[in-house]
Amino acid sequence: MSKAHLYSVVFLTAICLCLTCNAQDQELTYDHWFSLRLGGQPAGYSHESCEFDAEGNLITKSDTQISMSRGPMPITIRITSEFVQTPEGTPLRGQSKQDMSIMQVVQSYKYNADGSIELTSMQNGQRITNKIPKPAQDWMTPIQAQAYVMDELAKGKKQISFWTIDPTAGPQPVQITMKHLGEQSIDVVGKTIPAIAWDMTTSMMDGVVTKVWTDDKLLPVKTKVTPMPGMELEVLLSDQMLATQKVNPPELLVSTMVTPSRPLPNPRHLKHAEYELHIQPSQAAVKRDSLLQTANQQVQWLDGKRAKVTVDINADPLPNADKPGDSFLTATAVLNHKDPEIQKALERALGRNPENLPVMQRALRLREFVNREIKAKDLSVGFATASEVIRTRQGDCTEHGTLLAAMLRGAGVPSRVVSGMIYVDEFLGNRNIFGYHMWAQAWVDGKWVDLDATLPNTVFDAAHIAMVASDTDSGNTMNDLVKLTPLIGRLKINVLNAR
């Protein structure tokens, strides 16, 4: 089962904490601890600080750790970041370190004078560097944003909007909008204190409102957001001892499962299926690209909250379908097919001259190879890149999908990872349910072909519903997967036809 709900929580945590850095007192240096709570339970901490380095530049640092369970398996994710800027606010460089499994992923950003960004990803000694063009939006560093917010408040503005970048959320700017609501009394860690209330929204989570309460110096003392039912996230200003207390990770996976209107017969042999999806009302806006359109999956939106999804795994290619660009063959931090271990695995799977094999034969052989290669099929891995999976041979659907997509690219086949849902007869004691899932797609003979490496005897079946695809380029994998948030916990699935 996929970890889409994990990415939503991690991304929102990063955004919430990005806000705490943008609206500080006019003192440039600070040091604050925050407690993180999920569903009312302690789930982790964040440490935010800002200090001068030896050259007189300002370094903004964050260290966030959050724990949750997927069934019986606890998972802890830790993300640290640094952002270096001049006292005037000119960006110089940034870095994020992601500990989502065994091998740490480090992404470094160099901000060039022309506005472009040099992104370098490193894992296990492997280095990938890409140049990202200047973002379309003008954006502010934390210091610039802080000064801007203070100036707008002094002018009596009730709504303030700006674009900023946080290394933990990827290289692209995020728009933050703050709406001033007035003064309120709130309870924080057993104390009732006066505070200023705000509504905040971000461009990455359209419609999801984050509630923020600050003191009179604009230091956030409480932040609350509910990205999906039963998954309220709270960030509370606290001390180090309280923030780093031992936690009992809350379980989040079971609550995201969906029981359809009726069981599917022989799900691993389904060639054609029709579903009607009902999306329950929420703050988050549901966009048309929340459900993936491909040759094998057609989506007809009946209105803003209902869609008919037809899955036909033998469908013909769509006329005038756009051929995927270079990003679907590129080595990325998640799909580094240039890794020597992946190159060795490719030779084991396809021999020394894979280009002599038909493209579909390459894809099928690689799907079977990944299914055999990953020996420990469990829920204990947070999020592993293909480079890690080829070494540990461990993981769930996410790890199967990333390794297969990387090997496809190494064999010259454009690929991407897809997140959506799969129907299973039983999982974690729950019967006849849809659960969130990940697999790979390969571009073969003019269309995207679905390949699920978790299935031992089936290439793919119509008991899958595809939602979001990612080429994993430019460090935006998490942002791509967060697009699932408006759907998680809010779906009803009516089975119209299955054969």
ZATITOR-77560 format. One record per residue (C-alpha): residue in one letter; chain; x, y, z. Coordinates in pm, whole numbers, plus 32768, in hexadecimal, padded with zeros to 4 digits. Example, Ala and Ser with C-alpha at 12.3 -4.5 7.8 and 13.67 -1.06 7.14 Angstrom:
BEGIN
("A", "A", (84CE, 7E3E, 830C));
("S", "A", (8557, 7F96, 82CA));
***
This chain:
BEGIN
("M", "A", (8000, 8000, 8000));
("S", "A", (8078, 815C, 7FA8));
("K", "A", (80F6, 8261, 809C));
("A", "A", (8037, 8384, 8002));
("H", "A", (7FA7, 83E7, 8154));
("L", "A", (810A, 83F9, 81E0));
("Y", "A", (8173, 84F2, 80D6));
("S", "A", (8046, 85CF, 8116));
("V", "A", (8096, 85E5, 8289));
("V", "A", (820A, 861E, 8250));
("F", "A", (81CD, 872B, 8149));
("L", "A", (80CE, 87E1, 821F));
("T", "A", (81B8, 87D2, 8348));
("A", "A", (82C9, 8873, 8278));
("I", "A", (81DD, 8983, 8200));
("C", "A", (815A, 89C9, 835F));
("L", "A", (82BB, 89EA, 83E1));
("C", "A", (8320, 8ABE, 82B8));
("L", "A", (8213, 8BAF, 832B));
("T", "A", (82A3, 8BBD, 8489));
("C", "A", (83E9, 8C38, 83F8));
("N", "A", (8347, 8D3E, 831C));
("A", "A", (828D, 8DFB, 8429));
("Q", "A", (8384, 8E2B, 8542));
("D", "A", (83D5, 8F5C, 8615));
("Q", "A", (84BF, 9056, 8570));
("E", "A", (85E7, 8FB6, 8622));
("L", "A", (8698, 8EEF, 8514));
("T", "A", (8717, 8DD4, 85F0));
("Y", "A", (8635, 8CE4, 86AC));
("D", "A", (8620, 8B85, 873C));
("H", "A", (84D1, 8AD6, 876C));
("W", "A", (844F, 8975, 87AD));
("F", "A", (82FB, 88F4, 873D));
("S", "A", (8235, 87BB, 8797));
("L", "A", (8181, 8704, 867D));
("R", "A", (8039, 864F, 86BB));
("L", "A", (7F74, 8572, 85CC));
("G", "A", (7E0E, 851B, 8623));
("G", "A", (7E45, 85A3, 8782));
("Q", "A", (7F75, 84C5, 87C3));
("P", "A", (80E1, 8537, 87E3));
("A", "A", (818C, 84DD, 869D));
("G", "A", (82D3, 859C, 8691));
("Y", "A", (8382, 86EA, 86A8));
("S", "A", (841D, 8806, 85E6));
("H", "A", (8542, 88E4, 8644));
("E", "A", (8556, 8A30, 8589));
("S", "A", (867A, 8B21, 85AC));
("C", "A", (872E, 8C3C, 84FD));
("E", "A", (8894, 8CAE, 8539));
("F", "A", (89B4, 8D6C, 8497));
("D", "A", (8AD3, 8CA9, 83FA));
("A", "A", (8C42, 8D10, 83F6));
("E", "A", (8C0E, 8DDD, 82B9));
("G", "A", (8AEF, 8EA6, 834A));
("N", "A", (89DF, 8DF0, 8287));
("L", "A", (88A5, 8D6A, 832A));
("I", "A", (8867, 8BF3, 833E));
("T", "A", (8700, 8B83, 8377));
("K", "A", (86F8, 8A1C, 83F7));
("S", "A", (85E2, 8921, 8430));
("D", "A", (85E0, 87C2, 84BE));
("T", "A", (8491, 870B, 84AB));
("Q", "A", (8446, 85A8, 8515));
("I", "A", (82F0, 8506, 84FB));
("S", "A", (8282, 83A1, 8547));
("M", "A", (814C, 82DF, 84E0));
("S", "A", (80E4, 8176, 84B1));
("R", "A", (8071, 80B5, 8380));
("G", "A", (7FB6, 7F97, 841F));
("P", "A", (80AD, 7EF2, 8511));
("M", "A", (81DF, 7F9C, 8479));
("P", "A", (8257, 80E6, 8512));
("I", "A", (8308, 81D6, 8425));
("T", "A", (83D7, 8305, 8486));
("I", "A", (8430, 8410, 8389));
("R", "A", (8530, 8520, 83CD));
("I", "A", (8570, 864E, 82F0));
("T", "A", (8676, 8758, 8338));
("S", "A", (86BD, 888F, 826D));
("E", "A", (879A, 89C3, 8256));
("F", "A", (875D, 8B02, 8195));
("V", "A", (8878, 8C01, 8175));
("Q", "A", (8835, 8D6B, 8117));
("T", "A", (88D9, 8EBC, 813E));
("P", "A", (8851, 8FA2, 8251));
("E", "A", (87AA, 9066, 8138));
("G", "A", (86EE, 8F2F, 80C9));
("T", "A", (87B0, 8EBE, 7F95));
("P", "A", (879C, 8D40, 7F7A));
("L", "A", (88EB, 8C8D, 7F65));
("R", "A", (88B7, 8B19, 7F9C));
("G", "A", (87DB, 8A1A, 8047));
("Q", "A", (87D8, 88AC, 80A4));
("S", "A", (86E2, 87A4, 8119));
("K", "A", (8730, 864C, 81A6));
("Q", "A", (861D, 8546, 819E));
("D", "A", (8630, 8410, 8278));
("M", "A", (84FD, 8353, 81FD));
("S", "A", (8595, 81F8, 8204));
("I", "A", (86F8, 8172, 8231));
("M", "A", (87C5, 8245, 813F));
("Q", "A", (87BA, 83BE, 8167));
("V", "A", (8766, 8497, 8039));
("V", "A", (8812, 85EC, 802E));
("Q", "A", (879E, 86FD, 7F43));
("S", "A", (886F, 883A, 7F24));
("Y", "A", (87FD, 897C, 7E80));
("K", "A", (88DB, 8A8F, 7DF4));
("Y", "A", (8824, 8BD0, 7D9B));
("N", "A", (88C7, 8C76, 7C6F));
("A", "A", (88D0, 8DE9, 7C1F));
("D", "A", (87F0, 8DB4, 7AEE));
("G", "A", (86DD, 8D1B, 7BC5));
("S", "A", (871C, 8BB4, 7B5C));
("I", "A", (874F, 8AA3, 7C60));
("E", "A", (885A, 8995, 7C58));
("L", "A", (87CF, 885D, 7D00));
("T", "A", (88BC, 8748, 7D69));
("S", "A", (8832, 8602, 7DF7));
("M", "A", (8915, 850F, 7EAF));
("Q", "A", (88DD, 83B2, 7F3A));
("N", "A", (89D2, 829C, 7F8C));
("G", "A", (8AED, 8352, 7EDA));
("Q", "A", (8A21, 838A, 7D9C));
("R", "A", (89FB, 84F3, 7D25));
("I", "A", (8900, 8585, 7C2E));
("T", "A", (8902, 86F7, 7BCF));
("N", "A", (87F1, 87AD, 7B0F));
("K", "A", (87C0, 891D, 7ABE));
("I", "A", (8662, 89A0, 7AFB));
("P", "A", (85F9, 8AD8, 7A38));
("K", "A", (859F, 8C14, 7AF3));
("P", "A", (8445, 8BE3, 7B8F));
("A", "A", (832A, 8C9E, 7AE6));
("Q", "A", (82CA, 8D46, 7C2E));
("D", "A", (8399, 8E44, 7CEB));
("W", "A", (83D0, 8DB2, 7E45));
("M", "A", (844F, 8E20, 7F99));
("T", "A", (854A, 8D88, 8088));
("P", "A", (84D7, 8D5B, 81F2));
("I", "A", (8572, 8EAA, 8255));
("Q", "A", (84D0, 8F63, 8134));
("A", "A", (8381, 8EC0, 817A));
("Q", "A", (839A, 8F19, 82EA));
("A", "A", (83DA, 9087, 829F));
("Y", "A", (82C3, 9089, 819B));
("V", "A", (81C3, 8FF9, 828E));
("M", "A", (8223, 90F7, 8399));
("D", "A", (8204, 9219, 82A3));
("E", "A", (80B1, 91A3, 8224));
("L", "A", (802D, 917F, 8386));
("A", "A", (80A4, 92DE, 83DB));
("K", "A", (7FD5, 9358, 82B4));
("G", "A", (7EA1, 92AF, 8349));
("K", "A", (7E88, 919F, 8240));
("K", "A", (7D9E, 9081, 829F));
("Q", "A", (7E16, 8F95, 818C));
("I", "A", (7F84, 8F65, 812F));
("S", "A", (800A, 8E89, 8018));
("F", "A", (816E, 8E36, 7FA9));
("W", "A", (823F, 8D2A, 7EFD));
("T", "A", (835E, 8C7E, 7FB2));
("I", "A", (8441, 8B4D, 7F96));
("D", "A", (848A, 8A47, 809F));
("P", "A", (8591, 893E, 8049));
("T", "A", (84C4, 882D, 80F2));
("A", "A", (83A0, 886C, 8004));
("G", "A", (8468, 8862, 7EC0));
("P", "A", (8503, 8968, 7DDC));
("Q", "A", (83C6, 8A0F, 7D60));
("P", "A", (832E, 8B3D, 7E13));
("V", "A", (81F7, 8B11, 7EE8));
("Q", "A", (80F7, 8C28, 7F0F));
("I", "A", (8086, 8C6B, 8074));
("T", "A", (7F53, 8D3D, 80BF));
("M", "A", (7F0A, 8DB7, 8222));
("K", "A", (7DB5, 8E3D, 828D));
("H", "A", (7DA3, 8F00, 83D5));
("L", "A", (7C7A, 8E93, 84AD));
("G", "A", (7CAE, 8F5E, 85EE));
("E", "A", (7CFE, 8EFF, 8756));
("Q", "A", (7C96, 8DBA, 8801));
("S", "A", (7CE3, 8CFE, 8942));
("I", "A", (7D6E, 8BA2, 8903));
("D", "A", (7DE9, 8A75, 89C7));
("V", "A", (7F55, 8A14, 898D));
("V", "A", (7FF6, 88FD, 8A57));
("G", "A", (7EFD, 8927, 8B74));
("K", "A", (7F0C, 8AA5, 8B81));
("T", "A", (7E0D, 8BA2, 8B05));
("I", "A", (7EBB, 8CC5, 8A5A));
("P", "A", (7E53, 8DED, 8982));
("A", "A", (7EAE, 8DCC, 8814));
("I", "A", (7E78, 8E5F, 86BA));
("A", "A", (7DBE, 8D74, 85D1));
("W", "A", (7E0F, 8D3E, 8461));
("D", "A", (7D94, 8C6A, 8341));
("M", "A", (7EAE, 8BFD, 825A));
("T", "A", (7EA7, 8B4C, 810B));
("T", "A", (7FB4, 8AD7, 8019));
("S", "A", (7FB5, 8AAD, 7EA1));
("M", "A", (801F, 8941, 7EC3));
("M", "A", (7EF1, 88E4, 7F97));
("D", "A", (7DDB, 89A4, 7EED));
("G", "A", (7CB6, 89DA, 7FDB));
("V", "A", (7D5A, 893E, 810E));
("V", "A", (7D4B, 8A47, 821F));
("T", "A", (7E55, 8A47, 832E));
("K", "A", (7DEA, 8AEA, 8473));
("V", "A", (7F04, 8BAB, 8518));
("W", "A", (7F0D, 8C66, 8663));
("T", "A", (8030, 8D50, 86AE));
("D", "A", (809D, 8E26, 87D2));
("D", "A", (80B2, 8FA1, 87B4));
("K", "A", (820B, 8F81, 8716));
("L", "A", (8182, 8E97, 8609));
("L", "A", (822A, 8D60, 8695));
("P", "A", (8140, 8C39, 864A));
("V", "A", (80D9, 8B8A, 878A));
("K", "A", (7FDF, 8A98, 86EE));
("T", "A", (7FA4, 8A1E, 858C));
("K", "A", (7E90, 892C, 8526));
("V", "A", (7E2D, 8893, 83DB));
("T", "A", (7D55, 8769, 8373));
("P", "A", (7DCA, 86F8, 821A));
("M", "A", (7CE8, 85C5, 8225));
("P", "A", (7BE0, 8536, 8312));
("G", "A", (7C6A, 84AF, 8457));
("M", "A", (7DC4, 853D, 8414));
("E", "A", (7DD1, 8689, 84CD));
("L", "A", (7F34, 8710, 84E7));
("E", "A", (7F90, 8801, 85FE));
("V", "A", (80D7, 88BF, 862A));
("L", "A", (80FD, 894D, 8789));
("L", "A", (820B, 8A36, 880E));
("S", "A", (82B4, 897E, 892F));
("D", "A", (8405, 893B, 89D0));
("Q", "A", (8507, 883A, 8966));
("M", "A", (84AA, 8739, 8A6F));
("L", "A", (833A, 873A, 8A15));
("A", "A", (837A, 8741, 889E));
("T", "A", (8467, 8616, 88A4));
("Q", "A", (839E, 8537, 898D));
("K", "A", (8373, 83CA, 892D));
("V", "A", (8247, 8396, 884A));
("N", "A", (8156, 827B, 8800));
("P", "A", (8130, 829F, 8685));
("P", "A", (7FC3, 82C9, 8618));
("E", "A", (7F3D, 81D3, 8514));
("L", "A", (7EDA, 827A, 83CD));
("L", "A", (7EC9, 8171, 82BE));
("V", "A", (7D86, 80BA, 8315));
("S", "A", (7CBD, 81FD, 831F));
("T", "A", (7D11, 8242, 81B1));
("M", "A", (7C7E, 80FB, 812E));
("V", "A", (7B39, 8101, 8067));
("T", "A", (7A2F, 7FF0, 8065));
("P", "A", (7982, 7FF0, 7F0F));
("S", "A", (780E, 7FC0, 7ED4));
("R", "A", (784A, 7E50, 7E89));
("P", "A", (7970, 7D5D, 7E7B));
("L", "A", (7A2E, 7D30, 7D35));
("P", "A", (7A31, 7BCF, 7CA3));
("N", "A", (7B8A, 7B3F, 7C5A));
("P", "A", (7C36, 7C93, 7C77));
("R", "A", (7D89, 7C1C, 7BF5));
("H", "A", (7CE5, 7BAA, 7AB1));
("L", "A", (7C0C, 7CDC, 7A68));
("K", "A", (7C3E, 7D6A, 790A));
("H", "A", (7B2B, 7E71, 790F));
("A", "A", (7A7F, 7F2D, 7A28));
("E", "A", (79A4, 8061, 7A54));
("Y", "A", (7993, 8127, 7B99));
("E", "A", (78D8, 8258, 7C10));
("L", "A", (79A3, 831E, 7D0C));
("H", "A", (78F3, 8405, 7E04));
("I", "A", (79D3, 8504, 7EAD));
("Q", "A", (794B, 8586, 7FF6));
("P", "A", (7953, 8700, 802D));
("S", "A", (7A8C, 8792, 80CB));
("Q", "A", (7B5C, 88CD, 80D9));
("A", "A", (7C52, 8843, 7FDA));
("A", "A", (7BFA, 8886, 7E71));
("V", "A", (7BD5, 8753, 7D94));
("K", "A", (7C6E, 8796, 7C40));
("R", "A", (7C34, 86DE, 7AFB));
("D", "A", (7D9C, 865F, 7AFF));
("S", "A", (7D5A, 85AC, 7C4A));
("L", "A", (7D00, 847D, 7B74));
("L", "A", (7DF1, 8416, 7A65));
("Q", "A", (7D85, 8408, 78F7));
("T", "A", (7E3D, 8304, 7825));
("A", "A", (7DE7, 8219, 770A));
("N", "A", (7D97, 810B, 7809));
("Q", "A", (7CD6, 81EA, 78F7));
("Q", "A", (7BCA, 82DD, 7885));
("V", "A", (7B30, 83D6, 7978));
("Q", "A", (79E2, 8482, 7945));
("W", "A", (7994, 858D, 7A47));
("L", "A", (781E, 858C, 7A8A));
("D", "A", (7838, 86C1, 7B68));
("G", "A", (7933, 8755, 7C5B));
("K", "A", (790E, 8634, 7D51));
("R", "A", (78C5, 8504, 7C77));
("A", "A", (798E, 845A, 7B69));
("K", "A", (795E, 8321, 7A97));
("V", "A", (7AA4, 8262, 7A6C));
("T", "A", (7AC4, 8156, 7960));
("V", "A", (7BF5, 8073, 7970));
("D", "A", (7C3C, 7F9E, 783B));
("I", "A", (7D97, 7F05, 7841));
("N", "A", (7D81, 7EA0, 76D2));
("A", "A", (7D1D, 7FF6, 764B));
("D", "A", (7DBE, 807A, 750E));
("P", "A", (7EA9, 81A6, 751A));
("L", "A", (7E03, 82FA, 7519));
("P", "A", (7E18, 83B3, 73CD));
("N", "A", (7F1C, 84CC, 73CC));
("A", "A", (7F9A, 846C, 7527));
("D", "A", (80BF, 8543, 7597));
("K", "A", (8208, 8488, 75A4));
("P", "A", (82AD, 84AF, 76FB));
("G", "A", (83CE, 85A4, 7711));
("D", "A", (8532, 8577, 7787));
("S", "A", (84D2, 8588, 78FA));
("F", "A", (8440, 842A, 78DD));
("L", "A", (8596, 839D, 7883));
("T", "A", (8665, 8476, 796F));
("A", "A", (871F, 83ED, 7A9C));
("T", "A", (868B, 8491, 7BD4));
("A", "A", (86CA, 846F, 7D48));
("V", "A", (85A7, 837A, 7D5F));
("L", "A", (85E6, 82C7, 7C14));
("N", "A", (8760, 82C6, 7BE8));
("H", "A", (878B, 81C2, 7AD8));
("K", "A", (88FA, 8227, 7AB3));
("D", "A", (8946, 818D, 7C07));
("P", "A", (8A45, 8073, 7BCA));
("E", "A", (8973, 7F7C, 7C93));
("I", "A", (8842, 7FC3, 7BBA));
("Q", "A", (891A, 7F9D, 7A84));
("K", "A", (8989, 7E46, 7B00));
("A", "A", (881F, 7DE9, 7B46));
("L", "A", (87BF, 7E50, 79E5));
("E", "A", (88C0, 7D62, 7955));
("R", "A", (8841, 7C48, 7A32));
("A", "A", (86DD, 7C8B, 79C0));
("L", "A", (870D, 7CD5, 784D));
("G", "A", (8869, 7C66, 77EB));
("R", "A", (8978, 7D43, 7755));
("N", "A", (88B6, 7DBF, 7626));
("P", "A", (8757, 7E1E, 769D));
("E", "A", (8727, 7EFF, 756D));
("N", "A", (8704, 7DC1, 749D));
("L", "A", (85C9, 7D63, 7559));
("P", "A", (8473, 7DF4, 74FC));
("V", "A", (840B, 7F0C, 75EA));
("M", "A", (82E2, 7E4D, 7678));
("Q", "A", (83BA, 7D1C, 76B8));
("R", "A", (84B4, 7DF3, 7776));
("A", "A", (839C, 7E84, 7849));
("L", "A", (8304, 7D32, 789D));
("R", "A", (8453, 7C95, 78F6));
("L", "A", (84A6, 7DB7, 79DB));
("R", "A", (8356, 7DA0, 7A8B));
("E", "A", (8392, 7C31, 7AD3));
("F", "A", (84F8, 7C75, 7B40));
("V", "A", (8492, 7D81, 7C3D));
("N", "A", (8384, 7C9E, 7CCC));
("R", "A", (8489, 7B8F, 7D09));
("E", "A", (85A2, 7C79, 7D72));
("I", "A", (84E9, 7D1B, 7E97));
("K", "A", (84EE, 7C00, 7F94));
("A", "A", (846A, 7CA8, 80D0));
("K", "A", (8311, 7D26, 8071));
("D", "A", (829E, 7DE7, 81A3));
("L", "A", (8226, 7F3A, 8221));
("S", "A", (835B, 7F99, 82EB));
("V", "A", (83FE, 8080, 81EA));
("G", "A", (83A9, 81F3, 81EE));
("F", "A", (83FE, 8256, 8089));
("A", "A", (852D, 81BD, 7FDD));
("T", "A", (85C8, 822B, 7E95));
("A", "A", (861B, 812F, 7D86));
("S", "A", (878B, 813D, 7DEC));
("E", "A", (8732, 80CA, 7F4A));
("V", "A", (863B, 7FC0, 7EDB));
("I", "A", (8733, 7F14, 7DF7));
("R", "A", (881B, 7EEE, 7F24));
("T", "A", (8724, 7E98, 803A));
("R", "A", (862C, 7DD2, 7F63));
("Q", "A", (851C, 7E3E, 8055));
("G", "A", (83DA, 7F08, 804B));
("D", "A", (8271, 7F1E, 7FE6));
("C", "A", (81C3, 7F9F, 7EAE));
("T", "A", (827E, 80EB, 7EB2));
("E", "A", (83CE, 803D, 7EA6));
("H", "A", (835A, 7F4E, 7D94));
("G", "A", (82DE, 8075, 7CC6));
("T", "A", (8415, 814A, 7CE6));
("L", "A", (8509, 8030, 7C9B));
("L", "A", (8443, 7FC2, 7B69));
("A", "A", (8425, 8126, 7AE4));
("A", "A", (859D, 815D, 7B0F));
("M", "A", (85F7, 8018, 7A5F));
("L", "A", (850A, 8068, 7942));
("R", "A", (85C1, 81B0, 7909));
("G", "A", (870D, 80FA, 7919));
("A", "A", (868C, 8018, 7804));
("G", "A", (8630, 8143, 772D));
("V", "A", (84BA, 8137, 7777));
("P", "A", (8412, 827D, 77EA));
("S", "A", (836B, 8244, 793B));
("R", "A", (82B9, 82E7, 7A5E));
("V", "A", (8228, 8281, 7BAD));
("V", "A", (80B1, 8286, 7BE4));
("S", "A", (7FF0, 829C, 7D29));
("G", "A", (7E87, 8232, 7D46));
("M", "A", (7DBC, 8117, 7DDC));
("I", "A", (7DB8, 7F9E, 7DC1));
("Y", "A", (7CA6, 7EAB, 7E28));
("V", "A", (7D10, 7D87, 7F04));
("D", "A", (7C48, 7C6E, 7FA3));
("E", "A", (7CF4, 7C9B, 80F5));
("F", "A", (7DF3, 7D86, 8192));
("L", "A", (7E48, 7DC1, 8302));
("G", "A", (7D0C, 7D09, 8369));
("N", "A", (7C2A, 7DD5, 8283));
("R", "A", (7B74, 7D1F, 816C));
("N", "A", (7B08, 7D8E, 8010));
("I", "A", (7BA1, 7EE9, 8016));
("F", "A", (7C52, 7FE6, 7F39));
("G", "A", (7D9A, 8066, 7FC9));
("Y", "A", (7E91, 816A, 7F4E));
("H", "A", (7F9E, 80D2, 7E73));
("M", "A", (80C1, 8123, 7D8C));
("W", "A", (8138, 8083, 7C49));
("A", "A", (81FB, 80DD, 7B0E));
("Q", "A", (8195, 813D, 79AF));
("A", "A", (826A, 8109, 7878));
("W", "A", (8240, 81B8, 772A));
("V", "A", (8213, 809D, 7630));
("D", "A", (818D, 80B3, 74CB));
("G", "A", (80F0, 8209, 74F5));
("K", "A", (8049, 81E3, 7649));
("W", "A", (8090, 81C8, 77BC));
("V", "A", (8089, 8059, 7823));
("D", "A", (8047, 8009, 7993));
("L", "A", (8136, 7F17, 7A3F));
("D", "A", (8100, 7EAB, 7BA8));
("A", "A", (8238, 7DFD, 7C2C));
("T", "A", (8191, 7D9B, 7D75));
("L", "A", (80B7, 7C98, 7CC4));
("P", "A", (8168, 7B49, 7C95));
("N", "A", (8097, 7ABD, 7B79));
("T", "A", (7FE2, 7BEA, 7AE7));
("V", "A", (8076, 7D0C, 7A1E));
("F", "A", (7F50, 7DEF, 7A70));
("D", "A", (7DD8, 7DDF, 7A9B));
("A", "A", (7CA7, 7EBD, 7A92));
("A", "A", (7C89, 7EB9, 7C0D));
("H", "A", (7D70, 7FEA, 7C0E));
("I", "A", (7D07, 8159, 7C03));
("A", "A", (7E1F, 8246, 7B9C));
("M", "A", (7E24, 83A2, 7C34));
("V", "A", (7F75, 8456, 7C28));
("A", "A", (80AA, 841E, 7B50));
("S", "A", (8209, 84A4, 7B93));
("D", "A", (8347, 84AC, 7AC6));
("T", "A", (83FF, 84F4, 7C13));
("D", "A", (84C4, 8607, 7B67));
("S", "A", (8550, 873F, 7C16));
("G", "A", (8516, 86BA, 7D74));
("N", "A", (839C, 86E3, 7D62));
("T", "A", (8331, 857B, 7DAA));
("M", "A", (8292, 85D4, 7EF7));
("N", "A", (81D9, 86FB, 7E5F));
("D", "A", (814E, 861D, 7D4B));
("L", "A", (80CD, 851A, 7E41));
("V", "A", (8030, 8620, 7F23));
("K", "A", (7F34, 865B, 7E0A));
("L", "A", (7E84, 8525, 7E91));
("T", "A", (7E28, 85DB, 7FD2));
("P", "A", (7CCE, 8657, 7F63));
("L", "A", (7C6B, 84EC, 7F24));
("I", "A", (7CFC, 8431, 804E));
("G", "A", (7BF2, 83D9, 814D));
("R", "A", (7ADD, 8478, 807E));
("L", "A", (7A93, 8373, 7F72));
("K", "A", (796B, 8291, 7F37));
("I", "A", (798E, 8195, 7E1E));
("N", "A", (7862, 80FD, 7D6D));
("V", "A", (78B5, 7FD3, 7C92));
("L", "A", (77E5, 7FF5, 7B53));
("N", "A", (7879, 7EDB, 7A85));
("A", "A", (7998, 7DE3, 7AAA));
("R", "A", (79FE, 7CCB, 79C5));
***
